[in-house]
Amino acid sequence: MHSLSIPIVIVFLHLKSADGLSVSALNIGWQEFVRTHNKTYSAHEELFRYAVWKENVLAINRHNSKADQGVHTYWLSMNEYGDLTNEEYFRLRTGFIMNGNIERSGSIFKYTNLSEYPRQVDWRRKGYVTRVKDQGGCGSCYAFSATGALEGQHFRKTGKLVSLSEQNIVDCSFKEGNKGCKGGLMDKSFTYIKNNNGIDKEEAYPYEARDGPCRFRRSEVGATDRGYVDLPENDETALRHAVATIGPISVAIDGHHFNFRFYDHGVFDNPNCSKTKINHGVLVVGYGTRNGLDYWMVKNSWGRGWGAKGYILMSRNNDNQCCIACAASYPIV
């Protein structure tokens, strides 16, 4: 994914008009959007896509005007999927399946509060985290969250950072209950890797963003696990302890929000975010405090063009906002 060019972003996001942008600015912006992201439409479809894009641009502009005034703690920006409706976007770009209560059958996470926790944790700086990846138009977020957690734990054990194959999980974990590009769960992915005695390296089994036949090769295994640990539900203190002492942690969140979709920078604090509903698997790679606001540092799987080069700072110690501590887990290696 790629953001709009700087001049256009400045025009879009810093105009102070309450009613949005001028017709000429919108026309120029649309042409730039189409050119930058190599969009092609039929004449009829372009009318619809322009209307969707325009409404998204105006909503981004309104939000950022309020953020500039101190009403919000984060800013938004346009991205290459700005011509999709929310329904279209989230159907393509999430994929965590939650049918009623999630069965949690992993080992129970037990901890004793530390006398003092690190004020800031960032496992990227310790070598635990691979590059930001992009799930494309496949509901495979769960696979990216699972590989991210296992990449970290494998590094912790071996000192080697190996990028693992999300496509391996997408294609091969149906028996454990995942649904390929139609969604799945991180815990079921950890179970598959345990049952399969490993997961292939990404370079040997590259990502395709579509369902395919299982092509696992034993000779290309990059890591394995012996099961997984489930953190207590709705317990941000437990999540902090795990992130501080274990490494990157798989979590599921409520990511079905316009403001999450177009997040750019700042601490994401959305009171409309659910504390009970989860639909998107991501990876917590750290935590900290910025401008007096506690945050979780979260790695997404929507490419480097989304958010802060693929990351988002999500509100922490805010009554489990976005359900970030509802279904946290990590693999045992």
C-alpha positions as a Markdown table, in Angstrom:
| # | Residue | x | y | z |
|---|---|---|---|---|
| 1 | Met | 0.0 | 0.0 | 0.0 |
| 2 | His | 1.1 | 3.5 | -0.7 |
| 3 | Ser | -0.1 | 6.8 | 0.8 |
| 4 | Leu | -1.0 | 9.7 | -1.4 |
| 5 | Ser | 1.8 | 12.0 | -2.5 |
| 6 | Ile | 2.7 | 14.7 | 0.1 |
| 7 | Pro | 1.2 | 17.7 | -1.7 |
| 8 | Ile | -2.2 | 16.0 | -2.0 |
| 9 | Val | -2.1 | 14.8 | 1.6 |
| 10 | Ile | -1.5 | 18.3 | 2.8 |
| 11 | Val | -4.4 | 19.6 | 0.7 |
| 12 | Phe | -6.7 | 16.9 | 2.0 |
| 13 | Leu | -5.9 | 16.8 | 5.6 |
| 14 | His | -5.1 | 20.3 | 6.6 |
| 15 | Leu | -7.9 | 22.3 | 5.0 |
| 16 | Lys | -10.0 | 23.9 | 7.8 |
| 17 | Ser | -13.3 | 24.2 | 5.9 |
| 18 | Ala | -16.1 | 22.6 | 8.0 |
| 19 | Asp | -17.8 | 21.6 | 4.8 |
| 20 | Gly | -14.8 | 19.9 | 3.2 |
| 21 | Leu | -12.9 | 20.5 | 0.0 |
| 22 | Ser | -13.6 | 22.6 | -3.1 |
| 23 | Val | -14.7 | 20.8 | -6.2 |
| 24 | Ser | -11.4 | 21.5 | -7.9 |
| 25 | Ala | -9.4 | 20.2 | -5.0 |
| 26 | Leu | -11.5 | 17.0 | -5.0 |
| 27 | Asn | -11.1 | 16.5 | -8.7 |
| 28 | Ile | -7.3 | 17.0 | -8.5 |
| 29 | Gly | -7.1 | 14.7 | -5.6 |
| 30 | Trp | -9.2 | 12.0 | -7.3 |
| 31 | Gln | -7.0 | 12.1 | -10.4 |
| 32 | Glu | -3.9 | 11.8 | -8.2 |
| 33 | Phe | -5.4 | 8.9 | -6.3 |
| 34 | Val | -6.2 | 7.0 | -9.5 |
| 35 | Arg | -2.8 | 7.6 | -10.9 |
| 36 | Thr | -0.8 | 6.9 | -7.8 |
| 37 | His | -2.5 | 3.6 | -7.1 |
| 38 | Asn | -3.0 | 2.5 | -10.8 |
| 39 | Lys | -6.7 | 2.3 | -10.5 |
| 40 | Thr | -8.8 | 1.3 | -13.5 |
| 41 | Tyr | -12.6 | 1.5 | -13.7 |
| 42 | Ser | -15.5 | 1.3 | -16.1 |
| 43 | Ala | -17.2 | 4.6 | -16.6 |
| 44 | His | -20.2 | 3.5 | -14.5 |
| 45 | Glu | -18.0 | 2.1 | -11.7 |
| 46 | Glu | -15.8 | 5.2 | -11.6 |
| 47 | Leu | -18.8 | 7.4 | -10.7 |
| 48 | Phe | -19.5 | 5.1 | -7.7 |
| 49 | Arg | -15.9 | 4.8 | -6.6 |
| 50 | Tyr | -15.4 | 8.5 | -6.8 |
| 51 | Ala | -18.5 | 9.1 | -4.6 |
| 52 | Val | -17.2 | 6.6 | -2.0 |
| 53 | Trp | -13.7 | 8.1 | -2.1 |
| 54 | Lys | -15.1 | 11.6 | -1.8 |
| 55 | Glu | -17.1 | 10.8 | 1.3 |
| 56 | Asn | -14.0 | 9.1 | 2.8 |
| 57 | Val | -11.8 | 12.2 | 2.1 |
| 58 | Leu | -14.4 | 14.6 | 3.6 |
| 59 | Ala | -14.7 | 12.4 | 6.7 |
| 60 | Ile | -10.9 | 12.3 | 7.1 |
| 61 | Asn | -10.7 | 16.0 | 6.7 |
| 62 | Arg | -13.4 | 16.6 | 9.4 |
| 63 | His | -11.7 | 14.3 | 11.8 |
| 64 | Asn | -8.3 | 15.9 | 11.3 |
| 65 | Ser | -9.6 | 19.4 | 11.8 |
| 66 | Lys | -10.9 | 18.3 | 15.2 |
| 67 | Ala | -7.7 | 16.6 | 16.0 |
| 68 | Asp | -5.8 | 19.8 | 15.2 |
| 69 | Gln | -8.1 | 21.5 | 17.7 |
| 70 | Gly | -7.3 | 18.9 | 20.4 |
| 71 | Val | -10.6 | 17.0 | 20.2 |
| 72 | His | -8.9 | 13.8 | 19.1 |
| 73 | Thr | -5.6 | 12.3 | 20.0 |
| 74 | Tyr | -4.8 | 10.8 | 16.6 |
| 75 | Trp | -5.0 | 11.7 | 12.9 |
| 76 | Leu | -6.1 | 9.9 | 9.7 |
| 77 | Ser | -4.9 | 9.8 | 6.2 |
| 78 | Met | -6.1 | 8.4 | 2.8 |
| 79 | Asn | -4.7 | 5.1 | 1.5 |
| 80 | Glu | -5.0 | 3.0 | -1.6 |
| 81 | Tyr | -8.2 | 1.4 | -0.5 |
| 82 | Gly | -10.0 | 4.7 | -0.1 |
| 83 | Asp | -12.4 | 3.9 | -3.0 |
| 84 | Leu | -14.0 | 1.0 | -1.0 |
| 85 | Thr | -16.9 | 1.2 | 1.3 |
| 86 | Asn | -16.4 | 0.1 | 4.9 |
| 87 | Glu | -18.3 | -3.1 | 4.3 |
| 88 | Glu | -16.1 | -4.0 | 1.3 |
| 89 | Tyr | -12.9 | -3.1 | 3.1 |
| 90 | Phe | -13.5 | -5.0 | 6.3 |
| 91 | Arg | -14.7 | -8.1 | 4.4 |
| 92 | Leu | -11.4 | -8.1 | 2.5 |
| 93 | Arg | -9.0 | -7.0 | 5.2 |
| 94 | Thr | -9.9 | -8.6 | 8.5 |
| 95 | Gly | -10.7 | -12.3 | 9.1 |
| 96 | Phe | -10.8 | -13.2 | 12.8 |
| 97 | Ile | -13.7 | -15.5 | 13.3 |
| 98 | Met | -15.7 | -15.1 | 16.6 |
| 99 | Asn | -18.8 | -17.3 | 16.8 |
| 100 | Gly | -20.2 | -16.7 | 20.3 |
| 101 | Asn | -17.8 | -17.5 | 23.1 |
| 102 | Ile | -14.3 | -18.5 | 21.9 |
| 103 | Glu | -13.2 | -21.8 | 23.1 |
| 104 | Arg | -9.9 | -21.2 | 25.0 |
| 105 | Ser | -8.1 | -24.4 | 25.6 |
| 106 | Gly | -4.5 | -23.4 | 25.9 |
| 107 | Ser | -2.4 | -23.4 | 29.1 |
| 108 | Ile | -3.4 | -20.8 | 31.5 |
| 109 | Phe | -1.2 | -17.7 | 31.9 |
| 110 | Lys | -0.1 | -17.3 | 35.5 |
| 111 | Tyr | 1.8 | -14.3 | 36.7 |
| 112 | Thr | 2.8 | -12.4 | 39.8 |
| 113 | Asn | 2.9 | -8.6 | 39.4 |
| 114 | Leu | 6.4 | -7.2 | 39.1 |
| 115 | Ser | 7.4 | -4.6 | 41.7 |
| 116 | Glu | 8.1 | -2.4 | 38.8 |
| 117 | Tyr | 7.4 | -2.8 | 35.1 |
| 118 | Pro | 9.5 | -1.2 | 32.3 |
| 119 | Arg | 8.0 | 2.1 | 31.4 |
| 120 | Gln | 8.4 | 1.3 | 27.7 |
| 121 | Val | 8.8 | -1.9 | 25.7 |
| 122 | Asp | 9.5 | -2.2 | 22.0 |
| 123 | Trp | 10.4 | -5.8 | 20.9 |
| 124 | Arg | 11.3 | -4.5 | 17.4 |
| 125 | Arg | 14.5 | -3.0 | 18.9 |
| 126 | Lys | 15.4 | -6.4 | 20.4 |
| 127 | Gly | 15.2 | -8.2 | 17.0 |
| 128 | Tyr | 12.0 | -10.1 | 17.8 |
| 129 | Val | 9.8 | -8.7 | 14.9 |
| 130 | Thr | 9.9 | -9.2 | 11.2 |
| 131 | Arg | 9.0 | -6.6 | 8.6 |
| 132 | Val | 5.4 | -5.4 | 8.2 |
| 133 | Lys | 3.5 | -7.7 | 5.8 |
| 134 | Asp | 0.3 | -7.3 | 3.8 |
| 135 | Gln | -2.6 | -9.8 | 3.9 |
| 136 | Gly | -4.1 | -8.2 | 0.7 |
| 137 | Gly | -7.7 | -9.1 | -0.1 |
| 138 | Cys | -7.7 | -12.3 | 2.0 |
| 139 | Gly | -9.2 | -12.6 | 5.4 |
| 140 | Ser | -6.1 | -14.1 | 6.9 |
| 141 | Cys | -5.2 | -11.6 | 9.7 |
| 142 | Tyr | -5.2 | -14.5 | 12.2 |
| 143 | Ala | -2.3 | -16.2 | 10.3 |
| 144 | Phe | -0.2 | -13.0 | 10.4 |
| 145 | Ser | -0.8 | -12.5 | 14.1 |
| 146 | Ala | 0.1 | -16.1 | 14.8 |
| 147 | Thr | 3.3 | -16.1 | 12.7 |
| 148 | Gly | 4.3 | -12.8 | 14.3 |
| 149 | Ala | 4.0 | -14.3 | 17.8 |
| 150 | Leu | 5.8 | -17.4 | 16.8 |
| 151 | Glu | 8.6 | -15.5 | 15.0 |
| 152 | Gly | 9.2 | -13.7 | 18.3 |
| 153 | Gln | 9.2 | -16.8 | 20.5 |
| 154 | His | 11.5 | -18.6 | 18.0 |
| 155 | Phe | 13.9 | -15.7 | 18.1 |
| 156 | Arg | 13.8 | -15.7 | 21.9 |
| 157 | Lys | 14.7 | -19.4 | 22.0 |
| 158 | Thr | 17.3 | -19.5 | 19.1 |
| 159 | Gly | 18.5 | -16.0 | 18.5 |
| 160 | Lys | 17.4 | -16.3 | 14.9 |
| 161 | Leu | 14.6 | -14.2 | 13.3 |
| 162 | Val | 12.9 | -16.3 | 10.7 |
| 163 | Ser | 10.0 | -15.0 | 8.6 |
| 164 | Leu | 7.3 | -17.7 | 8.7 |
| 165 | Ser | 4.7 | -18.6 | 6.1 |
| 166 | Glu | 1.2 | -17.3 | 6.5 |
| 167 | Gln | 0.2 | -19.1 | 3.3 |
| 168 | Asn | 1.1 | -22.3 | 5.0 |
| 169 | Ile | -1.5 | -21.6 | 7.7 |
| 170 | Val | -4.1 | -20.4 | 5.2 |
| 171 | Asp | -3.8 | -23.5 | 3.0 |
| 172 | Cys | -3.2 | -26.2 | 5.6 |
| 173 | Ser | -5.1 | -25.6 | 8.9 |
| 174 | Phe | -8.7 | -26.4 | 7.9 |
| 175 | Lys | -8.6 | -29.6 | 10.0 |
| 176 | Glu | -7.9 | -27.4 | 13.1 |
| 177 | Gly | -10.9 | -25.2 | 12.3 |
| 178 | Asn | -9.5 | -22.3 | 10.3 |
| 179 | Lys | -11.2 | -21.2 | 7.1 |
| 180 | Gly | -8.4 | -20.0 | 4.9 |
| 181 | Cys | -9.2 | -16.6 | 3.4 |
| 182 | Lys | -12.6 | -16.7 | 5.1 |
| 183 | Gly | -11.0 | -16.3 | 8.5 |
| 184 | Gly | -9.7 | -18.2 | 11.5 |
| 185 | Leu | -8.1 | -18.0 | 15.0 |
| 186 | Met | -4.6 | -17.6 | 16.2 |
| 187 | Asp | -5.0 | -20.5 | 18.7 |
| 188 | Lys | -6.1 | -22.8 | 16.0 |
| 189 | Ser | -3.1 | -21.8 | 14.0 |
| 190 | Phe | -0.7 | -22.6 | 16.9 |
| 191 | Thr | -2.5 | -26.0 | 17.2 |
| 192 | Tyr | -2.0 | -26.7 | 13.5 |
| 193 | Ile | 1.8 | -25.9 | 13.8 |
| 194 | Lys | 2.0 | -28.2 | 16.9 |
| 195 | Asn | 0.1 | -31.0 | 15.2 |
| 196 | Asn | 2.1 | -30.6 | 12.0 |
| 197 | Asn | 5.5 | -30.4 | 13.8 |
| 198 | Gly | 6.3 | -27.1 | 12.2 |
| 199 | Ile | 5.5 | -24.3 | 9.8 |
| 200 | Asp | 7.5 | -23.5 | 6.6 |
| 201 | Lys | 9.7 | -20.5 | 6.1 |
| 202 | Glu | 8.0 | -17.6 | 4.2 |
| 203 | Glu | 10.7 | -17.8 | 1.5 |
| 204 | Ala | 9.9 | -21.4 | 0.8 |
| 205 | Tyr | 6.1 | -21.0 | 0.9 |
| 206 | Pro | 5.4 | -17.4 | -0.1 |
| 207 | Tyr | 2.2 | -15.5 | 0.5 |
| 208 | Glu | -0.4 | -15.5 | -2.3 |
| 209 | Ala | -3.5 | -13.8 | -0.7 |
| 210 | Arg | -5.8 | -16.6 | -1.8 |
| 211 | Asp | -6.7 | -20.1 | -0.8 |
| 212 | Gly | -4.7 | -22.9 | -2.4 |
| 213 | Pro | -3.8 | -26.6 | -1.9 |
| 214 | Cys | -1.5 | -27.4 | 1.1 |
| 215 | Arg | 2.1 | -27.4 | -0.1 |
| 216 | Phe | 3.9 | -27.8 | 3.2 |
| 217 | Arg | 7.4 | -29.2 | 2.9 |
| 218 | Arg | 9.1 | -30.8 | 5.9 |
| 219 | Ser | 12.5 | -29.8 | 4.6 |
| 220 | Glu | 11.5 | -26.1 | 4.8 |
| 221 | Val | 10.3 | -25.8 | 8.4 |
| 222 | Gly | 11.3 | -22.5 | 9.9 |
| 223 | Ala | 9.9 | -23.0 | 13.4 |
| 224 | Thr | 7.5 | -25.1 | 15.5 |
| 225 | Asp | 5.6 | -24.9 | 18.8 |
| 226 | Arg | 4.4 | -27.2 | 21.6 |
| 227 | Gly | 1.0 | -25.5 | 22.1 |
| 228 | Tyr | 0.0 | -22.1 | 23.4 |
| 229 | Val | -0.8 | -20.0 | 26.4 |
| 230 | Asp | -4.0 | -18.1 | 26.8 |
| 231 | Leu | -4.0 | -14.9 | 28.8 |
| 232 | Pro | -6.9 | -14.1 | 31.2 |
| 233 | Glu | -9.7 | -12.4 | 29.3 |
| 234 | Asn | -10.2 | -8.6 | 29.6 |
| 235 | Asp | -7.0 | -8.3 | 31.8 |
| 236 | Glu | -4.8 | -5.5 | 30.5 |
| 237 | Thr | -2.5 | -6.0 | 33.5 |
| 238 | Ala | -1.9 | -9.6 | 32.4 |
| 239 | Leu | -1.3 | -8.4 | 28.9 |
| 240 | Arg | 1.3 | -5.9 | 30.1 |
| 241 | His | 3.1 | -8.5 | 32.1 |
| 242 | Ala | 3.2 | -10.9 | 29.1 |
| 243 | Val | 4.4 | -8.2 | 26.7 |
| 244 | Ala | 7.1 | -7.1 | 29.2 |
| 245 | Thr | 8.4 | -10.5 | 30.0 |
| 246 | Ile | 7.5 | -12.9 | 27.1 |
| 247 | Gly | 7.7 | -10.9 | 23.8 |
| 248 | Pro | 5.2 | -10.0 | 21.1 |
| 249 | Ile | 1.7 | -11.3 | 21.9 |
| 250 | Ser | -1.2 | -12.3 | 19.5 |
| 251 | Val | -4.4 | -10.3 | 20.2 |
| 252 | Ala | -7.7 | -9.9 | 18.6 |
| 253 | Ile | -9.4 | -6.5 | 18.4 |
| 254 | Asp | -12.5 | -4.7 | 17.2 |
| 255 | Gly | -11.0 | -3.2 | 14.1 |
| 256 | His | -14.2 | -2.5 | 12.1 |
| 257 | His | -14.1 | 1.2 | 12.4 |
| 258 | Phe | -13.6 | 4.0 | 9.8 |
| 259 | Asn | -11.1 | 5.7 | 12.0 |
| 260 | Phe | -9.1 | 2.5 | 12.4 |
| 261 | Arg | -9.1 | 1.9 | 8.7 |
| 262 | Phe | -7.6 | 5.3 | 7.9 |
| 263 | Tyr | -5.4 | 5.7 | 11.0 |
| 264 | Asp | -2.2 | 7.6 | 10.4 |
| 265 | His | -0.5 | 8.6 | 13.7 |
| 266 | Gly | -1.2 | 9.5 | 17.3 |
| 267 | Val | -2.7 | 7.4 | 20.1 |
| 268 | Phe | -5.9 | 5.7 | 18.8 |
| 269 | Asp | -8.6 | 6.4 | 21.4 |
| 270 | Asn | -12.1 | 5.6 | 20.0 |
| 271 | Pro | -14.9 | 5.4 | 22.6 |
| 272 | Asn | -17.1 | 3.7 | 19.9 |
| 273 | Cys | -14.7 | 0.7 | 19.8 |
| 274 | Ser | -16.3 | -2.4 | 21.3 |
| 275 | Lys | -15.1 | -4.0 | 24.6 |
| 276 | Thr | -16.8 | -7.3 | 23.8 |
| 277 | Lys | -16.6 | -7.8 | 20.0 |
| 278 | Ile | -13.5 | -8.8 | 18.1 |
| 279 | Asn | -12.9 | -9.3 | 14.4 |
| 280 | His | -9.3 | -8.6 | 13.6 |
| 281 | Gly | -6.1 | -10.4 | 14.6 |
| 282 | Val | -3.0 | -8.3 | 15.2 |
| 283 | Leu | 0.3 | -8.4 | 17.2 |
| 284 | Val | 1.2 | -6.4 | 20.3 |
| 285 | Val | 4.9 | -5.7 | 20.1 |
| 286 | Gly | 5.3 | -3.2 | 22.9 |
| 287 | Tyr | 3.8 | -0.5 | 25.1 |
| 288 | Gly | 4.5 | 2.9 | 26.4 |
| 289 | Thr | 3.2 | 6.4 | 27.1 |
| 290 | Arg | 3.1 | 9.4 | 24.7 |
| 291 | Asn | 2.0 | 12.9 | 25.8 |
| 292 | Gly | 0.5 | 11.4 | 28.9 |
| 293 | Leu | -1.4 | 8.8 | 27.0 |
| 294 | Asp | -0.7 | 5.1 | 27.6 |
| 295 | Tyr | -0.6 | 3.0 | 24.5 |
| 296 | Trp | -0.1 | -0.5 | 23.1 |
| 297 | Met | 2.2 | -0.7 | 20.1 |
| 298 | Val | 0.4 | -2.9 | 17.6 |
| 299 | Lys | 1.7 | -4.4 | 14.3 |
| 300 | Asn | -1.0 | -4.7 | 11.7 |
| 301 | Ser | -1.0 | -6.8 | 8.5 |
| 302 | Trp | -2.2 | -4.1 | 6.1 |
| 303 | Gly | 1.2 | -3.2 | 4.6 |
| 304 | Arg | 3.6 | -0.3 | 5.4 |
| 305 | Gly | 1.4 | 2.2 | 3.6 |
| 306 | Trp | -1.2 | 1.9 | 6.4 |
| 307 | Gly | -0.9 | 3.7 | 9.7 |
| 308 | Ala | 2.5 | 4.6 | 11.0 |
| 309 | Lys | 4.5 | 2.4 | 8.5 |
| 310 | Gly | 2.2 | -0.5 | 9.3 |
| 311 | Tyr | 1.8 | 0.1 | 13.1 |
| 312 | Ile | -0.8 | 1.7 | 15.3 |
| 313 | Leu | -0.6 | 3.0 | 18.9 |
| 314 | Met | -3.8 | 1.9 | 20.6 |
| 315 | Ser | -5.1 | 3.2 | 23.9 |
| 316 | Arg | -4.0 | 1.3 | 26.9 |
| 317 | Asn | -5.4 | 1.2 | 30.5 |
| 318 | Asn | -8.7 | 2.5 | 29.0 |
| 319 | Asp | -11.2 | -0.1 | 30.1 |
| 320 | Asn | -9.9 | -2.7 | 27.6 |
| 321 | Gln | -10.8 | -0.5 | 24.7 |
| 322 | Cys | -11.3 | -2.3 | 21.3 |
| 323 | Cys | -11.3 | -5.6 | 23.4 |
| 324 | Ile | -7.5 | -5.7 | 23.0 |
| 325 | Ala | -7.2 | -8.1 | 26.0 |
| 326 | Cys | -10.2 | -10.3 | 25.2 |
| 327 | Ala | -8.3 | -13.1 | 23.4 |
| 328 | Ala | -4.6 | -12.7 | 23.9 |
| 329 | Ser | -2.2 | -15.7 | 23.5 |
| 330 | Tyr | 1.3 | -16.8 | 22.5 |
| 331 | Pro | 2.9 | -20.0 | 21.4 |
| 332 | Ile | 5.1 | -22.3 | 23.5 |
| 333 | Val | 8.4 | -23.2 | 21.8 |
